[in-house]
Amino acid sequence: MTSSVHPSSSSSTSFTVRELCLAAVMAAVVFLATFVPRIPIPLGYAHLGDAAIFLMVLFLGRRETLIAACFGSALSDLLGGFPLWIVPTLIIKYFMADIAWRVIRPDQRRASLTRLVVGFLLASAWMAAAYTLFGAMLYDSLAAGLASAPGLIAEGVLNSAIAIVAAGILQKTPLGRR
């Protein structure tokens, strides 16, 4: 299984209109995948938003992916009744997408299945650990933070598996052949 390279990641510091529009649309996709299938877990909810982020790592430019991951997820916290989590989510999702990107596409070329699995699972481990720690800090209770860990771990594994299966399917489309 491989990922495709997207040519929009240039060394320029300014964004093109295409990059901004793509980031906005993908933030909406992350928001919907995070907001709609909400499964309650201690201190929050599990969702499929991370699978959307992982697919963006494979098929989009780095900057668009990072922006969409942060703002789509944070918007879900805002509108979903978890405003306390907006800042932690911005930080956690930025690094989650960045970890996946650096493991899977360090040279911006196609990635092997092994790199996909390792990248997604490392990013998911970061997400679970970071949300657990932020939960402990925000609620001033290590027990409260740890209560969310099993759900977060399961969410990470499920999102990784969904992204790998979806990537295999998308690879056969024009998007995957680019």
C-alpha positions as CSV (number, residue, x, y, z in Angstrom):
1,M,0.0,0.0,0.0
2,T,1.4,3.4,-0.9
3,S,0.6,7.0,-0.5
4,S,0.7,9.6,-3.2
5,V,2.7,12.8,-3.3
6,H,1.0,16.1,-3.5
7,P,2.9,18.9,-5.3
8,S,1.4,21.8,-3.4
9,S,3.9,21.6,-0.5
10,S,6.4,24.2,-1.6
11,S,9.1,25.9,0.3
12,S,7.2,29.2,0.1
13,T,5.9,30.6,3.4
14,S,2.7,32.0,1.8
15,F,-0.3,30.0,1.1
16,T,-1.9,29.7,-2.3
17,V,-5.6,30.2,-2.7
18,R,-5.8,26.5,-3.6
19,E,-4.0,25.5,-0.4
20,L,-6.2,27.7,1.7
21,C,-9.4,26.4,0.1
22,L,-8.3,22.8,0.3
23,A,-7.4,23.2,4.0
24,A,-10.8,24.8,4.7
25,V,-12.7,22.0,2.9
26,M,-10.6,19.3,4.7
27,A,-11.1,21.0,8.0
28,A,-14.8,20.6,7.4
29,V,-14.3,16.9,6.6
30,V,-12.4,16.4,9.8
31,F,-15.1,18.3,11.7
32,L,-17.8,16.1,10.3
33,A,-15.9,12.9,10.9
34,T,-15.2,14.0,14.5
35,F,-18.6,15.6,15.3
36,V,-21.1,13.2,13.8
37,P,-20.2,9.6,14.9
38,R,-19.6,10.5,18.6
39,I,-19.2,7.6,20.9
40,P,-19.1,8.6,24.6
41,I,-15.9,7.8,26.6
42,P,-14.8,9.2,30.0
43,L,-14.0,12.9,29.7
44,G,-15.1,13.1,26.0
45,Y,-16.0,11.0,23.0
46,A,-14.4,8.7,20.4
47,H,-14.9,9.5,16.7
48,L,-13.6,8.8,13.2
49,G,-11.9,12.2,12.7
50,D,-8.4,10.8,13.1
51,A,-9.0,8.4,10.1
52,A,-9.7,11.5,8.0
53,I,-6.6,13.2,9.2
54,F,-4.5,10.0,8.5
55,L,-5.9,9.9,4.9
56,M,-4.9,13.6,4.5
57,V,-1.4,12.7,5.5
58,L,-1.3,10.3,2.6
59,F,-3.0,12.3,-0.1
60,L,-2.5,16.1,0.7
61,G,0.2,18.5,1.3
62,R,1.7,18.8,4.8
63,R,0.5,22.4,5.5
64,E,-3.1,21.7,4.4
65,T,-3.1,18.5,6.5
66,L,-1.9,20.2,9.7
67,I,-4.3,23.1,9.4
68,A,-7.3,20.8,8.7
69,A,-6.4,18.5,11.6
70,C,-6.1,21.3,14.1
71,F,-9.1,23.4,13.2
72,G,-11.5,20.7,12.2
73,S,-10.9,18.9,15.5
74,A,-11.0,22.1,17.6
75,L,-14.3,23.2,15.9
76,S,-15.8,19.9,16.9
77,D,-14.8,20.6,20.5
78,L,-16.3,24.1,20.3
79,L,-19.6,23.1,18.8
80,G,-19.8,19.8,20.7
81,G,-19.8,21.3,24.1
82,F,-16.1,20.8,25.0
83,P,-14.6,24.3,24.8
84,L,-12.2,23.5,27.6
85,W,-10.5,21.1,25.2
86,I,-10.0,23.5,22.2
87,V,-6.4,24.5,23.0
88,P,-5.3,21.0,24.0
89,T,-6.9,19.7,20.8
90,L,-5.1,22.3,18.6
91,I,-1.8,21.2,20.1
92,I,-2.5,17.4,20.1
93,K,-3.8,17.2,16.6
94,Y,-1.0,19.3,15.2
95,F,1.6,17.0,16.6
96,M,-0.5,13.9,15.8
97,A,-0.6,14.8,12.1
98,D,3.0,15.9,12.1
99,I,4.2,12.6,13.7
100,A,2.3,10.6,11.0
101,W,3.6,12.9,8.3
102,R,7.3,12.6,9.4
103,V,7.1,8.8,9.8
104,I,5.1,8.1,6.6
105,R,6.3,10.7,4.2
106,P,9.7,12.1,5.3
107,D,10.8,12.3,1.7
108,Q,7.3,13.1,0.4
109,R,7.3,10.0,-1.6
110,R,5.2,6.8,-1.6
111,A,5.1,5.0,1.7
112,S,5.2,1.3,2.4
113,L,2.5,-0.5,4.4
114,T,4.9,-0.8,7.3
115,R,5.5,2.9,7.4
116,L,1.7,3.5,7.3
117,V,1.1,1.2,10.2
118,V,4.0,2.5,12.3
119,G,3.2,6.2,11.5
120,F,-0.5,5.8,12.3
121,L,0.1,3.9,15.5
122,L,2.8,6.2,16.8
123,A,0.5,9.2,16.1
124,S,-2.4,7.4,17.8
125,A,-0.2,6.6,20.8
126,W,0.8,10.3,21.0
127,M,-2.9,11.3,20.8
128,A,-3.9,8.9,23.6
129,A,-1.1,9.8,25.9
130,A,-1.5,13.6,25.3
131,Y,-5.3,13.5,25.9
132,T,-4.7,11.4,29.0
133,L,-2.2,13.9,30.4
134,F,-4.3,16.9,29.5
135,G,-7.3,15.3,31.1
136,A,-5.4,14.7,34.3
137,M,-4.3,18.4,34.3
138,L,-7.6,19.9,33.3
139,Y,-9.6,17.9,35.8
140,D,-6.8,17.9,38.4
141,S,-7.0,14.1,38.7
142,L,-4.7,11.5,37.3
143,A,-7.5,9.0,37.8
144,A,-9.8,11.0,35.6
145,G,-7.1,11.3,32.9
146,L,-6.4,7.6,33.1
147,A,-10.1,6.7,32.8
148,S,-10.1,8.0,29.2
149,A,-7.0,6.1,28.2
150,P,-8.7,2.8,27.2
151,G,-11.2,4.6,25.0
152,L,-8.5,6.7,23.4
153,I,-6.3,3.7,22.7
154,A,-9.2,1.9,21.1
155,E,-10.1,5.0,19.1
156,G,-6.5,5.3,17.8
157,V,-6.3,1.6,16.7
158,L,-9.7,1.8,15.0
159,N,-8.9,5.0,13.2
160,S,-5.6,3.6,12.1
161,A,-7.2,0.4,10.7
162,I,-10.0,2.4,8.9
163,A,-7.4,4.7,7.4
164,I,-5.3,1.8,6.1
165,V,-8.3,0.1,4.6
166,A,-9.5,3.3,3.0
167,A,-6.0,4.1,1.7
168,G,-6.0,0.8,-0.1
169,I,-9.3,1.5,-1.7
170,L,-8.4,5.2,-2.6
171,Q,-5.1,4.0,-4.0
172,K,-7.0,2.5,-6.9
173,T,-8.7,5.8,-7.7
174,P,-7.2,8.8,-9.7
175,L,-6.3,10.4,-6.4
176,G,-4.1,7.5,-5.4
177,R,-2.4,7.3,-8.8
178,R,-1.1,10.9,-8.7
